[in-house]
Amino acid sequence: MDTPSDALARIRAFVSERLLDATLERDFITLPFREVQPRLDALRAEVKSLGLWAPQVPRSLGGLELPFLTFARVGEALGQSPFGHYVFNCQAPDSGNMELLHAHGSAAQKVQWLEPLARGDIRSCFAMTEPGHAGSNPVFMSSRAIRDGDDYVIDGHKWFTSGADGAAFTIIMVVTDPDAPPHARASQVIVPMDAPGVTRVRNISVMGHAGDGWPTHSEMRFDGVRVPVTNRIGDEGAGFALAQERLGPGRIHHGMRWLGICERAIDLSCRYAVSRELSPGHPLAEQQAVQHMLADSRAEVDAARLLVLDAAQQIDANGVHASRDAVSTLKFFVAGVLQRVLDRAIQVHGALGVTDDTPLAFWYRHERAARIYDGPDEVHKTVVAKRMLKAYGFGAR
């Protein structure tokens, strides 16, 4: 049995040797997902055969059961590839759903949904954001689940439900008690995607790309959808608390994945700078402006990594709630670093950088949302600042 450090080394080697494939990356970016999926599934089978499958999942479910801090480092390694997390079955939103079901799902829910999800037999999605309400206020939603005997009847309108195209089920946030205090109004309920009344309206076009399959974001409608009350995860009214528990570690995962993207962007930039000649015998790397861009990216990424790893260590030591300031800080800081590093990398590559011949433009399009999802930058900055100022008496009255 591998030690965590051995497993990390083997995962890094697999990424370097098998996933950083320019042809497969270009096909993943430019072709329909269904055309590339057979090649990705073959890689998933390789990962399983090597015993590296689902690094975040308990061994009882077929995973590696890596410590949280080690899995954070795995996230950086996998982030170097646009499909790294998918190949290892630790992609969003499935990874978060696995963690949620493992911690709070009933025995029946684990058999029906968690086990096939952990095996990679099915995919899932998480329906929370609504087009009619600001996503920055997670307790403000209109989707309802009304109790009818042993069932819930669900009506609602969601969007940016990532990975819904091809998913077997969704976990939906719905109001179950509109008269309860704001943070106790909602519950999380499992809804099969083939249940009557569930409609995937469209895959939302993100900067000109709607796509298909896993790497998509869908608009969803739930019209009179009937599911048993036993599909609820945890207690009624616990939806917000479960969402926060899910999002804290998720922000660590995102942060390390973003750092993986940054490392790949720096590597591509350095390779291009030394090989691209501005004139015979004079590579782009001679330009001081390029050198400064590379140095700025190196410094920012190294600083961001320390911030993320410190937050991960705080979660390991003190739990998610006690570490919320560190998590909020890394969320807005690393998202900003990601955007700047990608922008510099594209600038270094010139016109090539805005094409799909490298993954840079793909990441630039899709990861601009890093400063929005899981809480926009402005919300996290406000939360951190208010807690800082509270120690000085601000807001105490």
N, C-alpha and C positions, 0 to 999 in steps of 0.2 A: 504494500500500500504506500503510495506516494506521500511524502510530507507536503504541507502547503507550499513550501518554497520549491519543491521538486515539481509539483503540479503547475505552478506558475511558470517555471522555466520551460516545461514541455508545451504549455499553451503558447508562450511567446514564440517558441520554435515553430509550432504549427502555423501560426499567423504568418511568420516570415517566409516559410517554405511553401505554404499551400494557398494562402488567402490573398497575398499581395500580387495578384495576377492581373496585369493591365487589361488583357482581353476580356476576362470575366467581369472586371469592374466596369468596363465600357459597356458591355452587354447589359449588365444589371441596371446601369443608369439610363440606357437608351431604348432597351427592348421591353415589351410587356413582361411583368414578373413571371407569368405562367410559362413563358418560353425559357426563362433562366432557372426556374425552380428545380427542374430535374438535376442540373449540375450542383445546385446548392444542396439538394437532398443527398446527393452522393457524398458531398463533403460532410454533411451531418452524420451519415453512416460511418465515415472514417473517424470522426470525433468520438462516436459511441464505441467503436471498436478499440480505440486507444484508452478508453476509460476516463475521458475528459469531459463527458457530457454533463450539462446542467450544473455548472460549478457551484451555484448558489443553493441547490436543492439538497435535502438530507439524503444520506446514503440509502435509507429505507425506501426512498422514491427513485432510486437509480442515479442520484447526483453525487457530486464530490464533497458536499458539505464543507466548503471552505470557510474559514473564519471571515468575518465581515471585512476586516482590513485587507486580507489577501484577495478577497473577491473584488474589492475596490481597485486593486492593482491589475487584476485580470481585466476589469472594465477598460482600463487604459490600453492594454495590449489589444483587445478586441476592437476598440474604437478606431484603430488605424485602418480598418477595412469597413466599407459601407455596409457589409453584410456579416461582419464578424460575430456580433451578438446572436444573430439569427442562426448561424451555423452551429453555435454552441448551446442553443435553446435557452438563452438567458436574455432574450430581446424584450423590450417594452412593447406592449403592456403586459405580456404574458408573465414576465418575471415577477412583477408586482402582484399580479393575481395569484401566482403560485404562493408567494409569501403570505398573502392575505388568507387564502384558503387553508394553508398549512397551520396558521396560527389561530384562526377563528372559525373555520368551516366545520360543519357537522361530519360525523363518520360517513353518512350517506353522500354528502357533497364531495368528500374527498375521494370516494370510490368512483362516483359518476363523473366528476369534473377534474379534480386535481391530478389523479393518477394518469389519465390519458394526456393531460396537459404536460406533466413532467416527462412522460415518455416521448413527447413530440408528435403524438398521433393527431392532436387537434390544436387549434389556436383559439385565442380568446380576445376580448376587447373590454374597455372600461368606458361606460357612458355617463359622463358627468356634466360637461359644459353644455349650455343651452344658448341658442342664437338670440333668444329674447332677453337674456340677462348677462350682466358683466361677469366674465369668468373670474375676475379678481375678487369677487365676493362669493365664496363657495357655499354660503348658507342661503343665498338668494336664488331660488329656483321654483319652477312651476310644475314640473313633472310630479304626478301624484300616483300613489298606490293606495287604493281603497279596499279595506277588508270586506270580503264577502264570504262568510262562512270560513272554510279552510283555505280559501284562495285570496290572493291579491289581484285586483283588476288595475292595470297600469295604463295610464295615458300620459304621453309626454313627447317632447320634441328636443332632440339632442343634436349636437354637431361636434366636429373634430374628434370623433370616436375613432381613435387610431387602430388600424389593423382589423376593422370590422369586416372588410371584404374578404370572405373566406373563413371567418371565425365561426366556431361552433356555438359559442355562448358569449353573452356580455354580462358584466356586473354593472347594474344601473343604480345610480343615486336617485332616490325618489322621496318626496315628502309623504310620510305616513301619518303625521300628526301636525297639522298646520297651526294648532293652538299651543303647541309646546314652545318652550324657549328656543330661540333661533338655532342654537347648536345641538338641539335634541329633536328637531323636526323631521330629519331625514333618516332613511335606512338604506342599506345596500342589499339588492336582491339579484339573484341569478336568473337570467332570462335566456332560454335557448333561442338562437337566432332564427330557427325555423318555426317558432311558435306563431300561431295565427295572430295577425295584427302588427307584427314586426316588419317594418319596411326600411330597407337601406335605400334612401332617396337618391343619393349620388355619392361618388367620390369627389371631394372638394378639390378644385384645382388650386394648387399652391404655387404661386409664381409661374403659372402656365403649365403645370404638370399635375394631372389628376391621378394617373397611374392605375394599377390594379393589384390585388393581392395584399400581402402583408404591409409593404411600405406606403400606406395610404391613410387618409383621414376622411371619415364618412359623415354625412348628415343622416340622421336616423329618426324615424317616427314610430311611436308605440301607441296604437289605437285599440283600446279595449283588450289589451293583452292579459290573459289569465294564466297565472302560475300559482302553485301551492305555496302557502305561507312557509312551509319547510325550506323553500328556496332562499329565505332571508338569511343573511350572514350575520351572526351575532344577534344582539338584542335589538328590539325595535327602538328607533331613535339614536342608535349608535353609529349611524352612517358617517357623520362628520368626524367623530373620533377615529373611526377605522380609516377614513381617508387621510387624516393627518399622520397616522401610524404608517400608512403605506407610502406617503409622500416624503417623509423624512429620509429614510434610507434611499428612496428613489432619487432624491436630489444628489446624494453622494454618487450613485451609479451614473447619473447624467454627467456630473462634474468630471469623473474619471474618463468617461467615454469622450467627452469634449477634449480632454487633455490628449487622448489617443489621436483624435483628429488633428489637434495642433501639432503633435510630434510628426505625424505623417506629412502635414503641410510644410513643416520646417525641412524635413528630409527631402521632399520633392523640390523645394526651393533651392537647397544647397546643391543637389544634383544638377539642377537646371543651370544654376549660376556658374558652375565650373565647366559645363559642357557647351553652353551657348556662347558663341563668339560674336562680338560686336564688329570686329574686323579680324583679319587673320592674326592669330596669336594673342588676341586680347579678349579673354572671356568676360562675361557679365560680372563675374565675381570681383573684378578689379574695381568696380564702381563703388565709391564710398557710400553712396545712398543705399545701395543694395546691402552692403556690409552692415550699415546701421539698422536696416529693417530686420535683418537676421538676428542681430544682437538684441534688439528690442523684444523680438518674439521669444528668444531664448530666455531672457530675464523674466518676462511676464509668465511664461509657462512654468518655469521652475518655482516662482513664487506661488502661483496658483496651485501647483501640486502640493506644496507644503500646507496650504490652507485646507485643501480637501482631505488630506491624510490626517491632519490634526482634528478635523471634524469627525472623521471616521473613528479615530481613537477615542474621542469624547463619547461617541455613541456606544462604543464597546464598553467604556468604563462607567458611564453615567446614564445611559438610555437616551432615547430619542427626544423626549420632552425637555430634559435638562440641557440638551445640546442644540436647542432650536436656534439660538443666536448664531452659533458657528455655522449651522446649516444654511440659514438665511444669508449670511455673509458670503459664503462660498458660492451660493446660487447666483447672486448678481455679479460677483467679481469674475468668476470663471466664465460665465456667459459673455461678459464683455471682452475678456481676453480672447476667447474663441473667435468672436467677430473680427477683432483687430488682426489676429494672426492670419486668418483666412484672407482678409483683405490685402494684407502685405504679400502673402504668397501669390495671390492672383496678380498683383502689381509686378512682382518679380518675373512671373511667367509671361507678362504682356498679353497679347491677343490669345495665346494658347490657354491662358488661365481662365478665360470665359467660355471656352469650348468644353465639350464632354469627353475630350481626349485624356483628361485627368479627372480625378474625383473632386477637384477643388470647387468647381462651379456647382456641382451637385450639393456639396456640403454648404456652400454659401447660400443657396436657395433654401434648403430645408432647415438649416440650423440657425437662420435668422430668428426663428421662433423660439430659440433657447432663452431669449430675454423676455418671453411672454408666458410660455407654458409653465406649469407648476408654480405659478405666482410670478407676476411681472416684476421686473427690477424695482420699480417704484414702491411696490408694496413691501418687498423684503427690506429695502433701505429704510422705509418709514418704521417698520417693526423694530429693526435693530436700533435706530436712533432713539425711538421712544423709550426702549428699555435702558439705553445708556443714560438718557436724560432723567429718567425716574429716580436714579440714585442721587440726583441733584435737586429733587423736589418737584420737578416738572410733572404735571398731571396728577399730583398727589391730592390736590384740593378737589 
